[in-house]
Amino acid sequence: MSGNWQAMVWILAVGVFATLFMDGVAWLRARLLGQRGLDWAVVGRWLGHVARGRLVLSNPQAADPVPYERALGWGLHYAVGVALAALLWGLLSWGVLREPTILPIVGFGLATVLLPMLIMQPGLGMGLAARYTPQPWLARRRSLVTHFTFGVGLYLGVELVARVLG
């Protein structure tokens, strides 16, 4: 497989795997701990309004629905997962990715918590780092746990893909 194709396969496989892993852990948290997860339809609604020039929805549930908002939200979620895998690919050398170590990869995943705290939460009317929510520290902790699991998913995905692609 040529270098460009190998990189594209790596990025897609790792990004989708890490996002699926994060979603699987979120599903388990919802079932076992009763922690309600993010409604991706609301994220899709926000994305639809961003496309129309409205960057912040002070009350996303009351905002006008957009066509296919749930699919838009899930699509954005997985697209961001793949884009973050591409960023990881760009930041780390191919040698590191062929023999991955857990700390830099999970650390990268944990650092991705800045995206929801600085972009998505303010866009959904929650303020920076969920400061306008009833329990901001609970929301922050849940975001950190979610992005930690994304980092673990990245590491596991890198390990898996490194073994498959050699």
C-alpha positions as CSV (number, residue, x, y, z in Angstrom):
1,M,0.0,0.0,0.0
2,S,1.4,3.4,-0.9
3,G,2.3,5.9,1.8
4,N,-0.7,8.2,1.1
5,W,-3.2,5.4,1.0
6,Q,-1.7,3.9,4.1
7,A,-2.0,7.2,5.9
8,M,-5.6,7.7,4.8
9,V,-6.5,4.2,5.9
10,W,-4.7,4.7,9.2
11,I,-6.4,8.0,9.9
12,L,-9.9,6.7,9.0
13,A,-9.5,3.5,10.9
14,V,-8.1,5.0,14.1
15,G,-10.5,8.0,14.1
16,V,-13.6,5.8,13.6
17,F,-12.3,3.1,16.1
18,A,-11.6,5.8,18.8
19,T,-14.9,7.4,18.3
20,L,-16.8,4.1,18.4
21,F,-14.8,3.2,21.6
22,M,-15.8,6.5,23.2
23,D,-19.4,6.0,22.2
24,G,-19.4,2.4,23.6
25,V,-18.1,3.6,27.0
26,A,-20.6,6.4,27.0
27,W,-23.4,3.9,26.3
28,L,-22.1,1.7,29.2
29,R,-22.0,4.8,31.5
30,A,-25.6,5.6,30.5
31,R,-26.7,2.0,31.2
32,L,-24.7,1.3,34.4
33,L,-24.6,4.8,36.0
34,G,-27.7,6.4,34.5
35,Q,-25.6,9.3,33.0
36,R,-27.5,10.7,30.1
37,G,-25.3,11.3,27.1
38,L,-25.2,14.1,24.6
39,D,-28.2,14.3,22.2
40,W,-26.5,14.4,18.8
41,A,-29.6,15.9,17.3
42,V,-29.0,19.0,19.3
43,V,-25.5,19.2,17.9
44,G,-26.9,18.8,14.4
45,R,-29.4,21.5,15.1
46,W,-26.5,23.8,16.2
47,L,-24.5,22.9,13.1
48,G,-27.4,23.7,10.9
49,H,-27.8,27.1,12.6
50,V,-24.0,27.7,12.3
51,A,-24.3,27.1,8.6
52,R,-26.9,29.9,8.6
53,G,-24.6,32.3,10.4
54,R,-25.9,31.8,14.0
55,L,-23.0,30.6,16.1
56,V,-24.6,30.4,19.5
57,L,-28.0,28.9,20.4
58,S,-28.9,30.2,23.8
59,N,-31.7,27.5,24.0
60,P,-31.0,24.8,21.5
61,Q,-34.2,22.8,22.4
62,A,-36.3,25.9,21.5
63,A,-34.3,26.7,18.3
64,D,-35.9,25.9,14.9
65,P,-35.2,22.3,13.9
66,V,-33.1,21.6,10.9
67,P,-33.6,18.8,8.4
68,Y,-31.7,15.6,9.3
69,E,-30.3,17.2,12.5
70,R,-29.6,13.8,14.2
71,A,-27.6,12.6,11.2
72,L,-25.8,15.9,11.0
73,G,-24.8,15.7,14.7
74,W,-23.6,12.1,14.4
75,G,-21.8,12.9,11.2
76,L,-20.0,15.8,12.8
77,H,-19.1,13.7,15.8
78,Y,-17.4,11.0,13.6
79,A,-15.9,13.6,11.3
80,V,-14.2,15.3,14.2
81,G,-13.0,11.9,15.5
82,V,-11.3,11.3,12.1
83,A,-10.0,14.8,11.9
84,L,-8.4,14.4,15.4
85,A,-6.8,11.2,14.3
86,A,-5.4,13.1,11.3
87,L,-4.0,15.7,13.7
88,L,-2.5,12.9,15.9
89,W,-0.9,11.5,12.7
90,G,0.6,14.9,11.9
91,L,1.9,15.5,15.4
92,L,3.6,12.1,16.0
93,S,6.2,10.5,13.8
94,W,5.4,7.3,11.9
95,G,7.9,5.5,14.0
96,V,6.1,6.4,17.2
97,L,2.8,5.3,15.6
98,R,4.2,1.9,14.6
99,E,5.3,1.3,18.2
100,P,2.8,3.4,20.1
101,T,3.2,4.4,23.7
102,I,0.2,5.1,25.8
103,L,1.0,8.4,27.5
104,P,1.3,10.7,24.5
105,I,-1.7,9.2,22.7
106,V,-4.0,9.2,25.7
107,G,-2.7,12.7,26.6
108,F,-3.6,13.9,23.2
109,G,-7.1,12.4,23.5
110,L,-7.5,14.1,26.9
111,A,-6.4,17.5,25.4
112,T,-9.2,17.2,22.9
113,V,-11.6,18.1,25.7
114,L,-10.8,21.7,24.8
115,L,-13.0,21.4,21.7
116,P,-16.3,21.0,23.5
117,M,-15.3,23.3,26.3
118,L,-14.2,26.1,24.0
119,I,-16.5,25.6,20.9
120,M,-19.4,23.3,21.3
121,Q,-20.6,24.1,24.9
122,P,-20.5,27.8,24.2
123,G,-22.3,27.2,20.9
124,L,-25.0,25.3,22.7
125,G,-25.6,28.2,25.2
126,M,-23.7,26.5,28.0
127,G,-20.9,29.0,28.1
128,L,-17.2,28.4,28.2
129,A,-16.5,25.0,29.9
130,A,-20.2,24.6,30.7
131,R,-20.1,27.5,33.2
132,Y,-23.8,28.3,32.7
133,T,-25.0,24.8,33.4
134,P,-26.6,24.0,36.8
135,Q,-23.6,21.9,37.8
136,P,-20.6,23.1,35.7
137,W,-18.0,20.9,37.5
138,L,-20.0,17.8,36.9
139,A,-20.3,18.7,33.2
140,R,-16.6,19.3,33.0
141,R,-15.8,16.0,34.8
142,R,-18.0,14.1,32.4
143,S,-16.3,15.8,29.4
144,L,-12.9,14.9,30.8
145,V,-13.9,11.3,31.3
146,T,-15.4,11.2,27.8
147,H,-12.2,12.6,26.2
148,F,-10.0,10.3,28.3
149,T,-11.9,7.4,26.9
150,F,-11.4,8.9,23.4
151,G,-7.7,8.9,24.1
152,V,-7.8,5.3,25.2
153,G,-9.7,4.5,22.1
154,L,-7.0,6.3,20.0
155,Y,-4.3,4.2,21.7
156,L,-6.2,1.0,21.2
157,G,-6.9,2.0,17.6
158,V,-3.3,2.8,16.9
159,E,-2.2,-0.5,18.4
160,L,-4.7,-2.4,16.3
161,V,-3.9,-0.6,13.1
162,A,-0.1,-0.9,13.7
163,R,-0.6,-4.7,14.0
164,V,-2.7,-4.9,10.9
165,L,-0.7,-2.6,8.7
166,G,2.6,-3.7,10.1
